[in-house]
Amino acid sequence: MDLKTIEKMPNWLMRIVKETGRGINRFNMIEDGDKVLLAISGGKDSLALAFTLAVRRRWLPIKYQLHAMRIDWNQYPMPEPDAKKMEEFFDQLEVPYEVMKADMFPPSFKGDFNCYLCARNRKRMLFDKAAELGFKKIATGHHLDDIITTTLINLCYRGNFSTMMPVQQFFGGKLTLIRPMCMVYESKLRLLAERLEFPVYNTGCPYKSTNMRLKMKPIVAMLSKDNRRLREHIFEAPWNINREYLPTDLGEDS
């Protein structure tokens, strides 16, 4: 499908775009006049993010700017043929796109390295770019499955009740991180990328096996066989707190 031919979108595609819109509207993520920096990795999720936001702004009554940025690690650079396809993809979407080359390991790096440290390093660079461009919002490609696995990781491995928020403010509200696909299943984004033949590129980083979400995915899949709405229930839990069965004081044992 030509990415510019949005008037003839099939129903399955329209549903994905509308589900993205549900999350945006529910959490008031994007408003008229906003400037949004898109965090692009090259994977299916970030390309789906760019596609859905670019498509939605063509028919919405509000106007917002998009600017895509991909960090190309010097240690694992994207091959030229793949980089060319990525440029063509964003040209079709009519979204400005730039690549920042950088070292994966920050200057402060010492000792072991993992996905968390890599993500934190990327976030820092995105924050700097947003400030440079005068953008106050950064959008990432996290989806429903990412959010619920993060919730379970925090509970099972870190011993706390917390989640990945759809909207998160930094620096006293000067910068806002948004996750527009917070209510979309990963399986639907995979379908989107496959059917529209997105130029998906996944780096061969040796640290990706340390990603704890990979450990949680089969657990979620197993539990979902008994409860089809398990993902939605975990997602909604932070907004459905039964305080009668939680401590009223953090130091309270009973």
Backbone torsions as a table, in degrees:
resi	resn	phi	psi	omega
1	MET	NA	136.1	174.3
2	ASP	-70.7	124.2	-176.2
3	LEU	-63.6	-16.7	178.8
4	LYS	-86.3	-13.1	-177.5
5	THR	-89.1	74.0	-175.3
6	ILE	-88.1	-14.7	-178.1
7	GLU	-68.6	-21.6	-175.6
8	LYS	-109.4	31.0	-178.4
9	MET	-64.4	131.7	176.0
10	PRO	-69.3	164.2	-175.6
11	ASN	-59.5	-40.9	-178.0
12	TRP	-61.7	-36.0	-180.0
13	LEU	-74.4	-40.4	178.0
14	MET	-60.8	-36.9	179.7
15	ARG	-63.9	-40.5	179.5
16	ILE	-64.6	-44.0	179.3
17	VAL	-62.9	-41.1	-179.7
18	LYS	-70.1	-35.8	177.0
19	GLU	-64.7	-36.6	173.9
20	THR	-62.4	-42.9	178.4
21	GLY	-62.4	-33.8	177.9
22	ARG	-60.2	-45.6	179.1
23	GLY	-65.0	-41.9	179.8
24	ILE	-61.6	-46.0	-177.3
25	ASN	-71.8	-40.5	-178.3
26	ARG	-60.7	-40.2	-175.9
27	PHE	-105.5	13.1	174.8
28	ASN	50.3	54.6	-172.6
29	MET	-79.2	-40.7	-173.8
30	ILE	-126.5	129.9	-179.1
31	GLU	-122.8	169.3	-179.2
32	ASP	-57.9	130.8	177.7
33	GLY	87.4	-1.9	-179.0
34	ASP	-66.6	150.0	172.7
35	LYS	-116.1	117.9	-172.1
36	VAL	-117.7	123.1	175.7
37	LEU	-90.1	124.3	-179.4
38	LEU	-92.9	124.1	178.1
39	ALA	-84.8	107.8	-174.8
40	ILE	-107.8	127.3	175.9
41	SER	-103.6	-26.7	-174.4
42	GLY	107.1	-10.6	177.8
43	GLY	-78.7	173.9	-176.1
44	LYS	-60.8	-36.2	-174.8
45	ASP	-68.3	-46.7	-178.2
46	SER	-70.4	-31.5	176.9
47	LEU	-71.7	-36.1	175.0
48	ALA	-64.7	-38.6	176.2
49	LEU	-58.0	-50.6	-179.2
50	ALA	-61.4	-43.0	-178.7
51	PHE	-62.2	-51.5	-175.1
52	THR	-65.6	-39.5	179.9
53	LEU	-70.3	-35.3	178.2
54	ALA	-68.7	-40.1	179.8
55	VAL	-68.3	-44.5	-176.4
56	ARG	-62.0	-38.6	-175.1
57	ARG	-69.9	-11.7	179.4
58	ARG	-77.0	-22.6	-179.4
59	TRP	-118.9	-3.2	-179.8
60	LEU	-77.7	152.0	178.1
61	PRO	-76.3	-6.6	178.7
62	ILE	-105.6	160.5	180.0
63	LYS	-117.2	135.4	174.6
64	TYR	-146.9	152.9	-178.7
65	GLN	-97.5	146.1	175.5
66	LEU	-123.7	142.5	176.1
67	HIS	-144.4	121.2	-175.9
68	ALA	-97.6	139.6	178.3
69	MET	-136.0	130.7	175.9
70	ARG	-120.0	132.7	176.7
71	ILE	-93.3	121.3	-178.6
72	ASP	-104.0	105.0	-177.7
73	TRP	-66.8	133.3	178.6
74	ASN	-60.7	-31.1	-179.0
75	GLN	-73.4	-27.3	-177.9
76	TYR	-138.5	66.6	-176.1
77	PRO	-68.6	149.2	176.3
78	MET	-74.4	130.4	178.5
79	PRO	-58.6	149.4	-175.2
80	GLU	-55.7	-45.0	179.6
81	PRO	-59.6	-40.6	178.9
82	ASP	-69.3	-38.3	178.9
83	ALA	-62.9	-37.8	178.6
84	LYS	-65.2	-42.4	178.1
85	LYS	-62.8	-36.8	179.8
86	MET	-65.4	-41.4	178.2
87	GLU	-62.2	-42.3	179.9
88	GLU	-64.9	-36.9	178.4
89	PHE	-59.0	-48.2	-178.2
90	PHE	-73.5	-27.2	173.2
91	ASP	-62.7	-41.3	177.8
92	GLN	-62.9	-37.5	-179.2
93	LEU	-78.2	-11.8	-176.4
94	GLU	60.2	44.1	178.2
95	VAL	-119.0	123.2	176.2
96	PRO	-56.4	138.0	-173.3
97	TYR	-138.3	132.8	177.1
98	GLU	-139.0	157.7	-178.4
99	VAL	-119.8	131.9	175.5
100	MET	-111.6	120.9	177.1
101	LYS	-87.8	134.8	-176.0
102	ALA	-156.5	163.1	174.5
103	ASP	-81.9	136.4	179.8
104	MET	-63.3	-37.0	-176.1
105	PHE	-91.5	119.7	179.8
106	PRO	-67.1	161.0	-179.8
107	PRO	-56.1	-29.2	-177.7
108	SER	-83.3	-0.9	-174.6
109	PHE	-64.2	129.7	174.9
110	LYS	-149.1	129.3	176.3
111	GLY	88.3	-143.4	-175.0
112	ASP	-69.8	154.1	179.0
113	PHE	-128.6	148.7	-179.8
114	ASN	-154.1	-179.7	-177.0
115	CYS	-63.7	-34.2	-179.8
116	TYR	-62.9	-45.8	-179.8
117	LEU	-67.0	-36.9	178.0
118	CYS	-63.7	-46.1	-179.9
119	ALA	-62.5	-38.5	179.2
120	ARG	-66.2	-38.1	177.8
121	ASN	-65.3	-43.3	177.6
122	ARG	-62.5	-42.3	-179.4
123	LYS	-61.1	-41.2	179.4
124	ARG	-60.5	-42.3	179.5
125	MET	-66.8	-38.7	177.7
126	LEU	-64.9	-40.6	177.7
127	PHE	-59.8	-43.5	-179.8
128	ASP	-64.3	-41.5	179.8
129	LYS	-66.2	-42.0	178.5
130	ALA	-59.9	-42.3	179.0
131	ALA	-64.7	-39.8	179.6
132	GLU	-62.5	-40.8	-177.5
133	LEU	-84.5	-11.6	-176.0
134	GLY	78.9	24.0	178.1
135	PHE	-92.2	139.4	-178.6
136	LYS	-107.3	-0.4	179.9
137	LYS	-133.8	139.4	175.7
138	ILE	-122.3	127.8	179.6
139	ALA	-106.9	133.9	177.0
140	THR	-115.8	164.1	-175.6
141	GLY	-90.3	19.3	178.5
142	HIS	-63.2	137.1	-178.0
143	HIS	-116.4	-175.3	-177.0
144	LEU	-56.3	-44.0	-178.3
145	ASP	-65.5	-37.0	176.1
146	ASP	-60.6	-42.7	-176.1
147	ILE	-67.7	-44.3	-176.5
148	ILE	-73.6	-32.5	176.8
149	THR	-68.7	-35.0	175.7
150	THR	-64.1	-40.8	177.5
151	THR	-59.3	-44.7	-179.4
152	LEU	-69.4	-37.2	176.9
153	ILE	-61.6	-45.4	-179.9
154	ASN	-62.0	-37.4	-179.5
155	LEU	-74.5	-47.4	-172.2
156	CYS	-83.9	-32.4	-174.7
157	TYR	-107.8	-21.7	-176.8
158	ARG	-118.4	-6.8	174.5
159	GLY	66.3	37.0	176.4
160	ASN	-142.4	154.2	176.0
161	PHE	-91.7	100.3	177.2
162	SER	-156.8	165.1	-176.1
163	THR	-143.6	178.8	173.5
164	MET	-91.5	109.7	-173.4
165	MET	-74.0	140.4	176.2
166	PRO	-60.5	-33.0	177.6
167	VAL	-132.3	127.8	-178.1
168	GLN	-138.3	126.5	-178.2
169	GLN	-95.6	147.8	178.1
170	PHE	-130.4	155.9	176.3
171	PHE	54.5	46.5	177.1
172	GLY	66.5	28.0	178.2
173	GLY	92.0	1.4	-179.8
174	LYS	-71.3	-24.3	179.6
175	LEU	-138.2	137.8	-177.9
176	THR	-124.5	129.5	175.3
177	LEU	-96.4	126.3	-178.9
178	ILE	-121.6	150.1	179.9
179	ARG	-126.9	81.6	-173.1
180	PRO	-58.7	-26.8	-177.1
181	MET	-96.5	26.5	-176.4
182	CYS	-61.9	-18.3	-178.2
183	MET	-113.9	18.5	-178.5
184	VAL	-111.7	132.7	177.3
185	TYR	-66.5	144.8	175.7
186	GLU	-61.1	-36.6	-178.2
187	SER	-60.1	-33.0	179.2
188	LYS	-72.5	-34.0	178.0
189	LEU	-70.9	-34.4	176.2
190	ARG	-64.6	-42.7	177.4
191	LEU	-61.5	-43.3	179.9
192	LEU	-59.5	-48.0	-177.8
193	ALA	-65.2	-37.0	-178.4
194	GLU	-72.5	-46.2	-175.4
195	ARG	-71.5	-33.7	179.2
196	LEU	-94.3	2.3	175.8
197	GLU	54.0	53.5	175.2
198	PHE	-62.4	147.6	178.6
199	PRO	-79.0	61.3	-174.8
200	VAL	-65.3	134.0	176.6
201	TYR	-133.9	126.4	177.8
202	ASN	-116.2	120.6	-178.8
203	THR	-65.0	151.3	179.3
204	GLY	-88.0	34.9	-176.7
205	CYS	-59.3	129.0	-178.9
206	PRO	-72.1	-12.7	-177.6
207	TYR	-86.9	-8.2	-174.7
208	LYS	-63.4	-21.6	178.6
209	SER	-70.1	-13.6	179.0
210	THR	-84.5	-3.2	-179.0
211	ASN	-68.0	116.0	-174.9
212	MET	-69.8	-20.2	178.3
213	ARG	-62.7	-30.5	179.1
214	LEU	-63.0	-31.2	178.7
215	LYS	-73.3	-30.2	-176.7
216	MET	-83.7	-26.1	-175.1
217	LYS	-56.8	-48.3	179.6
218	PRO	-65.3	-29.0	177.4
219	ILE	-67.2	-44.9	178.4
220	VAL	-62.9	-42.6	-179.9
221	ALA	-61.7	-41.3	179.4
222	MET	-64.4	-47.1	-179.0
223	LEU	-66.4	-30.5	-178.3
224	SER	-69.7	-18.0	177.9
225	LYS	-66.8	-29.3	179.2
226	ASP	-92.7	-19.8	-177.9
227	ASN	-143.2	103.1	-175.1
228	ARG	-64.2	-23.4	-178.5
229	ARG	-101.9	18.9	-178.6
230	LEU	-57.0	-43.7	-178.9
231	ARG	-60.9	-45.9	179.6
232	GLU	-63.8	-37.7	-179.4
233	HIS	-64.6	-43.2	178.6
234	ILE	-66.4	-40.5	179.8
235	PHE	-61.6	-41.9	-175.1
236	GLU	-80.3	-15.3	-174.0
237	ALA	-53.5	-42.0	-179.0
238	PRO	-63.2	-19.8	177.7
239	TRP	-100.9	9.9	-178.8
240	ASN	-134.3	55.3	-175.8
241	ILE	-79.5	126.9	174.0
242	ASN	-97.5	89.5	-172.3
243	ARG	-67.5	-17.0	179.0
244	GLU	-63.9	-25.6	-178.1
245	TYR	-111.3	28.6	174.1
246	LEU	-130.9	152.5	179.0
247	PRO	-59.8	142.6	176.4
248	THR	-86.2	-13.5	179.4
249	ASP	-137.6	137.4	-176.4
250	LEU	-61.7	-23.6	179.8
251	GLY	-93.7	5.7	-176.8
252	GLU	-85.2	129.2	-177.4
253	ASP	-90.8	-23.6	-175.3
254	SER	-112.5	NA	NA
